[in-house]
């Protein structure tokens, strides 16, 4: 997977969130988008996901040397972000089975295996609305890491996680991040310490 931004910018009303951004993201590397709170990191991540359109410039996707249109990129991307909701009326087992019908799991993965990897066996048949915030974040990470996608976007992936949860996140990156394009939006080093390349959003302010 390759994502190419050419002189890209995003504006809300009269305020430019970022501008004149030319950059290339390629499989084989992990990238961190850094900057203070409110600087536009999440907005850039949403532009990369094609869920928010750039205001200027061009954005292109290549998968196996073939172009992928903006309206089809959702098939190839998985996302974990604090603002994305899970279906809290479902149990974890029900939710993962439901999610797997829309985005297939990695080869060899099934619902029981994923639940075991999340260390949530005791809560597998409890409705997600009764989960703690940290447990819900584990579920959000599962959606990203265990979906069979070449592109993974992680926005503040350790939100609400305790030390055990952060260790789980680190192991997920190690075990299931290889061979994928990972882009992390964060201002917390423990979330992106493994990233070989870093892009500071403040470098692309007007």
N, C-alpha and C positions, 0 to 999 in steps of 0.2 A: 504494500500500500504506500502511495506517495500523495501527499497533500501539498499543493503549491499555492501560496498567496502572492499576488503581484500587485503592489501599490494599494493594498487593501485598507479600508477605513470603515469605521462604524460611528454613526452620529445619532444621538437622541435629541430631537428638537435642534437647538443651535450648538449643543455641546458635543465635541468630538471625544469619543471614548478612546479610540486609537486611530492613527492615520499613517499613511505611507509605510505600511508594513509589507515587506517582501521577505518571504521566508519559505523554506522547504522542510517538511516533516517526512521522514522515510522510515520504513520498517527496518528493524535492526538497531534502532536507538530508542531511548526513552527521553522525553522532553519535559521540562518544568516551565510553566508560565508563572512567573513570580511578580510580586508587587504588593503594596499595602492594601488593606481593606478598602473597597470602593474604587479601586483603580481601574477596573475593567477586565480582570482576569476571567471571570465567569462569562462575561459577554463574548470575549474572544473564543472561549471554549464552545459556546453555543453557535457562534459563526462557523467554527470548524465542523460542528455536528450538522450544519445546514438547517438548524432549527430557527436560526435568526439570519436574515440576509444582510450581507455587507452593504454599506451605503455607497461605496465606491471601490474601484479596483476589481480584480478577478480572483476567483477561487476555483481550483481544479483538483480532481481526484483521479488517480490511476490505480487500478488493481490488476496485477498480473499483466502490466503494460497495456491495459485497456481502460478507456475513459469510463468513468461512472458519473451519471448525471446527479445534480443536487437532489432531485426528488427520489432517487434510488439509494442514496448513501445510507439511509437508515437501516437497510438490510445488512450492512457491513460494520456497523458501529454499536458498541455497548457503552452505557454511561452509568456512573454512580455519582450522585450529587445530593446534597442535603435538601434541596428544594424539590426533588422528585419524590412522589408519594408511592407507597405500596398499598395494596388492597387490604385494609386492616380487618375487614370482616371475614377474610379467609384465614385458615390455619397456614402455617409455613409450608406443610406438605402440599396443600391445595394450591397455594400461590405459586410455588415452584413448578408444579405440574402445569398450571395455567400458563405461566411465562414460557415454559418450554415448548408450548404449541406455537408460539409466535416467533421465538428465536431459539433454534436448536442448541442443545448443550454441546460442550466439547466432546469429542469421541471418548467413549468409556465412562462418561458421567451420567448418572441418573439421580433422581430425587433423594433416595436414601444416602447415596455417597456424598452428595452436596451437603445435606444436613449434618452428616458426620464431620465433614471438613470444617463446617461452621461451629462445631461443638455445641449444637443446639438440639441434640436428640431428645432431651427431656421436655422440650417445648415444641416439638414437631407438630403436635395436634392441638396446640393452643392458638386461639385467634391472635393475629399479629397486633391487634389494638391493645392487648394486654402486655405486650413486650415493653421492655425499657427502651430508652432512646438508643443505647448502645447496641442492643439486640437488633433493633430495626436497621441500624447502620450496617450490621453484618449482612442482613438480608439484601440491602442495596448493593453491597459489594459483591454478593453472590450473583446478582443479575449481570454485573459487568464481567467478572472474572470467569464464570462458568458458561457464558454464552460463546458460541463458536463464531467469533468475529475477529477480523484482522486488526481492527482499530478499537482502542479502549480509551475513553475519556474519563478522567477521575477529577472531580471537583471537591477539594478539601476532603479527601477520602477517610481521614481519621476523625472526623467530626463525631463527638459523643463517645468515642472509644476510650476505654481504660487501657492500662498497660498490657493486659492480656489481649485485648482487641487489637491494639497496635502491633503486637507480635504476630497475631493472625494475619493482619494486613501484609506485613513484611513477608510472611511465608507464602501468601497468595501470589505476591509479585514474583517471588523466587520460583515457585512451582508452576505458575500458569501464565506468566507474563512473557516467557521466552518466545521469540519468533513473531511477536506482535508489535504494532506501533502503539506506544503508550504515551499519552499527554496528560500531565498532572497540573492542575491549577491550584496553587497554594502559596502561603507565606510562612509555612511551618516546615523547617528543614527535615524533620523526621518523616514527612509525607513524600518528599521527593529526593532524599539523599542519594538514592540509587540512579537518578537520572544523569545521563552523560552530557546532555545539552540543556542549557537554560536560556530563557528569553524573558527579559524584564520588560513588562508592559509599559513602564515609565519611559522607556527609550523610544516609544512610538506615540507619545502625546504630541498634540499640535504645538 
